[in-house]
């Protein structure tokens, strides 16, 4: 890939878009899962299950943050 043919720019665009899509997906998944949790009384009334759900969501979002940081580094590296 060379800057002359635009491949680097396309790679950066793809990396940024994929990481933003992953962030959106993780947020939507968390909302959908919590909706399921909140509509089941056996789970909604169980703080341990809700904490478990939140911990899983935090772990997914931390992975997404790592992807966003990598995309940011790609942008910085290609801006030079």
N, C-alpha and C positions, 0 to 999 in steps of 0.2 A: 504494500500500500504506500502511496506517495501523496503528499499534499496537492501535487499538481492535478491529479485525477479525482480529487475529492474523496477518496476512500477513507482517509483519516476523519474527515468531518462526518461522513456517514456513520462510521464506527462510533464516534462520540455521540452523535444523535441517537443511535440505536441503544447505546449503553445508558444514556440518560433516560430515554423513554422507557426502557425495560425496568430500570430501577424505580422510576415513578410509578409504573404500572404495578410493580411488586408491592410498593408502599400502599397504593390504593387497594390492592387485593387483600393485603393483610388487615387493613382497617375494615373492609367490608366483611371479611371472614369473621373478625372479632365481633362485629355488630350482629351478624347472623347467628353466631354461636351463642352470644349473650341473649338474644331474643328467644332462642330455644331454651336456654337455661331459665330465663325469667318466666317462661310460660309453663314450666313444670314445677308444681308446688313442692315435690320431693327434693328438688334441687334448689329452687329459689329460697327455701327456708333453711338451707344448709350452707352456712358461711364457709365451711371447709371446701365444699365443691366450688363455690364462687371464687375463692382464693386460688384454687387449682386452675380454674378457667383463666383467671387474670394472669397467673404465672406463665401459662402457655402462651397467652397473647403477648405478654412482655417479651418472651423469648423470640417469638416470630418477628416482632417489631424491631428487636435488637439486630436480628439478621438483616432486616430490610434497611436499617440505618447503616449497617456495614456496606450494603450494596450501593446506597446513595453516596456514601463517602468515597467508595471506589469510583463511582461515576464522576464525582467532583474532582478526584485526582486525575482522571482521564482528561477532563476538560482543561485542567491546569497544565497538564503535560503537553497537550496539543495546542495550547494558546501561545506557547513559547516560540 
